[in-house]
């Protein structure tokens, strides 16, 4: 059986789809699994042991079609690659018009996607897939596994203890992580995020880094991605302990680094989801999005959030004139870190937390 997975991006979206693909691989081991993904997010899926073929797409090129005949070359090549594979089945985990178009152009005999009430862009339903109902009030990983199970007509376990996140890392990724980690216990602080409304202040991250050193003897590695160096520098500028360092790694290098960390603190962003996949102890800082849907599915991981305000229901605002949901005090976050360290059995936590 030839199966096409359609999940184009972002990094968090891809990580949240990995357990469903791993479940497909376990239950249909003979399947040939292909995955179509945006080329700018493809790094996290390269060399993936659960995938036979990775098809990289550039949907931004579609928007340039009217400008020049040359801009048609890449989309034509992508659609030709899809058509040539003779897929038996396509599963659209994205729920967007562009992902539905990919599924449609694949020529797959059967195409499945979320039922209308679960689609991110309900208009994508006009491109004609077989709808699968999934639980509404459930973690996105559970929804993805439920979609895969419905498409294949199989029973799949949605217990978090069974979740697998296959990521194809190499010794070079591990070496990159070991160089960044050094020899002392450390926490990862990630101040970045795709939306301004998801950000906790770098000043508070700086004060948290000092408290992590004072209370738990943990150095802080302040991770940053493209375009985020200024944010990391502001965190470092707001520390006084000298025990915080800005680091920037490849996606898979960061994943290996997260495996070595005592704890990770960050918002709803790609590195957080990679840290979840690495099974790092997590303290999430969530504002306009939902921990129960996008955060860690694992017991023990915790979220610090504002539940005392009335404007967070179905918020998802990328800009806000209030911006109070991320107004979270350092003391609350530090207490959550202490609790998470105790629950994870950290030696440092047992020695230093009353």
N, C-alpha and C positions, 0 to 999 in steps of 0.2 A: 504494500500500500504506500502510495506517495502522498504525503501530507504537507500542506503549505501553512505555516504559521505567519499571520500578518499582525505584526506589532512593530510600528515604525520608530517609536521613541516616546518619551525621553529615557534617560538612564533609569530613573525610578520605575517607569512603566515596564521597561525590559526586565528589571530584577523581579518585579511583581509577577511576571509571566513565567519565569523560569520554573517554579514548582509545578505548574501545569504541564509544561513541556517535559519535565523530568518524569511526571506521572505517565504521560503518553509513552515515553521511551520504556518505562518499566513494564507497562501492560501490553504494549505492541512492539516488542523488541526488534522485530524484523522490518518495521516501517522505515521508509526513507523520509526523513524529516528535513524540510527546507524552511528557512526563516527569511522573510523580506523585512529589511530594516533601513532606516535613514542612514546614509553613509556617515554623517557626523556623529552618530551614536553607536556605530558598528563595533568599535574597539572592544566593548564589554562582551560581545558575543563571539569574537574570533577565537578559533581553536576550541570551541565549546564541545565537550564530549557527547552531548545529547543531540547535536545537530549534524546532519550530513552535508548540507549545503547552505551557505550564507549568501543571500542576494541583497546587494547594497543598492539603495535607491536614492535619488535626489529629487524629492518632490518640489523643491524650490524652483527647479528648472521648468516645471509645468507652468508656473506663473509667467514665464518669459516667452511662452509659445508665440504670442502675436508679434514679438519683436523681430525674430529672425528665423530663417529656416534652419540655421545651424543649431539653434537651441532645441530642435526636435530630435537631434541625434541620440542624446542620452536617454530620454524617455522611450524612444522607439527600441533602443537596445534593451532597456529594462523590461519592457512589455514582451519583446521577443524571447528573452530568457525565461520569463514566466510561462509563456505559451509553449515553449519547446519542452517543458518538463513534464507535460501530460499528468497533471495532478489529479488524484482521485478525490481529494478532499481539501478544502481550504477553511481555516478557522480565523475569523477576524476578531482579535482580542482588543482592537483599538476603538471601534465604534464611531469612526469619523468618515466623512465623505471620501477622503483620499484613500483611506484603508479599504473601504468598500469597493472603490474603483480598482485597487490592486487585486482584491479577491475576484472581482468580476473579470478582469482582463487575464487572470491566470488560466481561464478556461477549465477550472476544476469542475468535475461533474456534480459535486455537491458542495455547497457553500453555506457555512453556518456563522451566526453572529448572535449578539445579545438581542433579546426581545426589546421592543421599542421603549419600554419604560426604563431600560438600563442603558440605552444608547447615549453617548455624549453628544452626538449630533443626530437626532431622530430622522432627519432628512436622508441619512445614508440608507435607510430602510428601502427607499425607492429603487436601489440598485439590486434588490432581490436576493437576500439570503434567507435561509431557514432559521427562524427565530428560536432561541433557547432561553427559557425563563431561568433566572438565577436568583438567589436570595438578594433582596434589596438592602437590608440593614446588616451587611456582612463585610468583612475585610475584602479588599480587592483581590487578594490571592485566592480566597475561597470562591469568589465570583468567577475567577479565571479557571480554576479547577472544575467548577460546576459546568462552565461552558464547554470545556474539553470533554467532560464525562457525557454531557448531553449530545454533543456532536458525534462521538464515537459509540454511543450506546453502551457505556461501561460504568461500573461502580468505581468511584475514586474517593479515597479517604481525604477528608478536609481537616483532620486533626493536625494542628501545627507541629506536633512531634514528628510527623511524617514528611514535612516539607523539605525538599532538597533544592539547593541553588547551584546547579552545575556551572562552574566558571573555569575556563581553561587557562590556568596560570602556568608560568614557566619559572625555572630557577632564576632567571634574570629579574622577574617580578619580586621574588622572595629576597634576592640580594638588595634590590632597591629599598624594600621595606626594612630590612635589617640595618642598613646604613642610616636611614632616617630614625629608627627606633633607639639606637644607641644601646647602652647597657643598664639603664635605670628604669624603674617602673614609670609608666606615663599614661596620661589621658589624652584623648583626641578631642579638641574643640573645633567645631566647624561653624564659623560665623556667617557663611554664605547662604544663599537661597535664591531661587529663580524670581521671586516676587519681592518687592520692598516690604510688603505687609507680613512676610514670613520671618523677617530679620529681628533677632534680639540684638540689643545695642552692643557695639564693640567695647564700649567702656565697661559694661557689665561683664562681658566675657573676660576682659582684662582683670577685673577684681576677682572673678571666679578662679582664674588661673593662679593668682596669689593665694587664695584660700585653699585650693587643692594642694598646693605645696605645704602650706602651714599645717593643715589639718590631716592630710593623708600622705605627705611625702611624695606626691605625684608631680612629675614634670608635665607641662602641657605642650603638646604639639598642635599648633594652630594651622589647620589644613586650609588650603585655598586652591581654587581652580582658575581657569582663564578669566581675566578681567576682575579678579577678586584680591589681588595682592594689596591694594590700598586698604581694603577692609582688614586683612590680616595684620598689616602694619599698624593700624589704629588699635587693634587688640594689644599688640606687643607694647605700644607706646603707653598704654594704660596699666601696665604691670610694674611692680616695684621689686619683685623677688628675684628677677633675673633667671627664672626657671620656666620661661615660655619661649618657644622657637617656632617661627613660621616654616611650613614645609609644603611643597607642591610635588605630587607624585603622579605617575600615570594612573589610570583607573584601576588597573589590576595590581599595580604596586600599592595603591591605597588599600585595596581589598586585603592584601597580605599584611599590610601595616595594621589594619583594624583587628586582625586575628591576634596580634601581639599586645593590644592595648588593654589596660585594666578597665576602662570605661570610655564611652563615647558620649559627647553632649552636642546636640545640634538640632536644627529644625527640619521641616518637611522638604528635603532636597536629596539629590542623587547620592551623595556620600553617606547620608544617613541610611538609605536603603541598602547600600553596599555593606555598611557596617552591620546591619541586621542580618544580611546574608552570611556574613562572616561569623555570626553568633557572638559578636561583641556585646557585653552588657551595655544597655542603651538607656540614656536619659533624654527623652525627646522634649523639645520646646515648640509647641504647636499653637497657632493662633487662628488664622482664617480657614484652615483645613482641619479634618477630623483624624484624630489618633486612631479611633476604632476602625476607620476605613483604610488609612494610609500608613499608620505607624507600625510598630513591631507587633507581630502576632504572637510573640512568645511570652509565656508567663514570667514574671519577674521584671521585665523591662517596664519602665515607668515613663509617664508623660507629666510635665509640669505645664499647666495651662490655666487660663482664666475662666473659671466656671461661674463666676459671680457677676457676669455681664449678660445682657439679654440680646445682643446683636450678632451672635455667632451662628445661629441656625441657618444652614445652607448659605453661608457667607461667601467664601471663595473669592473675596475681593482682592484685586491686584493693587488697588489704591483705595485709600480710606481717609476721610476727614477727621475720624476719631483716633484710629490707630492705638487702641488701648489693649487689644487682646494679647499683644506681646510685651506689655508693661508688667514684667514679672521680676520680683526682687531676687537679688543674688542669694539671699539667705534661704529662700525656698528651693532654689536649684541646688545649692550646696547640701541641704538636708536630703533631697532626693538622691543625689550622688552617694551620700553616706549610706542610705538605705539600699541602693542598688549594689554597692560594694559589699555590704554585709550579706545580702542575699546571694551574691555570686561566690561568697567564700573567700574573698580577697584577704591575703595575709595582712596587708597594710591596713585594711579596714578593721580587722579583728584587733590589731595592736593599738590603733589610734582612735577608734570610735567608741565612745562609752556606751 
